[in-house]
Amino acid sequence: MKKIFNATYRKDYLEGYAAGLNPFLSLKTKMNKATVAGFKSGRMDYEDRNGRVSNGIPKRIVTEKVLEDFLVAGMFGFDIDIEGYTTFQINTISKWYQSGTEKYDPNQFANLSSLLNDQKIAMPI
């Protein structure tokens, strides 16, 4: 755990993590322990959202930002578009959307709608 506070280790770990999130990249043969640990962590996070890389790379990639958008959509009761996502991804997305619907408050929806109307912004429903 102390290693993560080392600036060099942290830099290498984060570089590896970023590489692991990219399904088109693979481990290079010459990597230090921090980069390998980061890569494995990043790849595990990618596969938790999108399925195993060995099963193919989906057309649309689910990221933390995408999941947060679905959570917010659920909180405001918005319809969602899941076209282009795999069955594995839809299962992940549905958990986040469901979590949002559990927090749905009709008053928030009305407040948001009013605010957007005041700003002349059309709201997709």
VENZI-V821615 format. One line per field, one symbol per residue. burial: b if it has 24 or more other C-alpha atoms within 12 Angstrom, else e. A space follows every 10 residues. Layout:
BEGIN
burial->???
END
This chain:
BEGIN
burial->eeeeeeeebe ebbbbbbbbb bbbeeebeee eeebbbbbbb bbbbbbbebb beeeeebbee bbeeebbebb bbbbbbbbeb eeeebbebbb ebbbebbbeb eeeeeeeeee eeeeeeeeee eeeee
END
